[in-house]
Amino acid sequence: MEQKDPDSWAKALREAGFRGATCPVDDDISALDDYMKAAGDNDILISEVGAWSNPISRNERTRREAIAYCIKRLELAERIGAQACVNIAGSRGEQWDGPDPDNFSDDTFDLIVETTREIIDAVKPERTVFALEMMPWVFPDSADTYLALLKAIDRPGFGVHFDPVNIISSPRAYYNTGAIIGDFFAKLGPHIRNCHAKDIRLGGKLTVHMDEVIPGQGMLDYRTYLTELNKLHPDTTLIIEHLSTNDEYRQAAGYIRSIAKDIGIEI
């Protein structure tokens, strides 16, 4: 979309057949009210406000700035009634969203709990939740570790975001995505506020390497994914992400809709 303003944004979503979107504004919220009016007029739900940052960084200045940013973004999500404010837990390493030997330590788990509580307690959200996107190299990295965090954080303002591709990190998991998705919904379904849609493809070159691909070009079990998602509140959103062109988004949406139609689910 070459032009981005509230009306063209809403029109593009409507013409594409989408009812959910990520927050259309970042730091400049001067046009926020106009976007929210356009969303309301066109029956568009705001699925998430991103708070992408590293609030568990070893660098204390980076950590404090990230926490402040998460609080600011959670306040925005609360103001507009987004389904969730989403971040990853972060990393103890140099790469904010990358691996580190300490990422799976008990101390890091406790730090994630402490940090998430601080963010939520600063806002005390009632219309939205703060949620953590799973990653393959930090908590939460499975249904069980997400459930453990949910219990440890113990805040009504903490919810669940689900992106199954991010936890498919072995060939065994790659060929068993339906069971992994089913297990996640069984354990965390009532707490899920929004989801991401992408796909994953395993390569044949040693050692193990997997690529994120357009939905329909990988092995993610979308039949199970949509079946389980359909059991939740009808406004639980599924957001297609990380694609480069409108044609790719149309292709991804077409695939997901074809699976939904095949199993009798209306999107």
C-alpha angles and dihedrals in degrees: 000000000000096000121048119194130127096269097044090044093053092042092052092050093047094048090050090052096245123143098177130061142166117254106290096213131063125185095335104072096168090113095041097109091050091051092048091050090050090049092050094046090052099041093246120157120213101229101187148352110217119227097180108178143105111263092167096053118142087228103086095206091051090046095051092046090050093050090050089050092050090051091050092049093046088052088053092049090050092048094054097034096241116179091243147348104228134200135147117248089252128225141273088222135082093266108070092216099029143093129287132170091241098050093096098042123119088243091057091049089053091047091053090051093048093045095047091049090051092053094047095043091053091059106022092205120210102171099042141019138229111239138180123227111224119246131189093238108040139037126313094045100142143018090267096052091045089052090048091052092047090055095042096047089048098187127133086219092065116089141165131266117190127209107157096186090067092064098045096101106143137047089247090057092041092062093042104049094130093060092045091051092046092050091051094051091045092055102034108016098117091053098048112114103172142353142209127230123213136113140236134221127196118222126214100228120103129280109038112281128173130186131205109237141174114287107273096032096081142042104270109133100238092172091064092037094055093039092055094040090053089063091063129076108307091239094059101123131224111203122199109217148181098030123136107214141033089244090058091050090050090049092050093046091047092054094048092047091049091055091047092051091048092056095040100254122139116219 
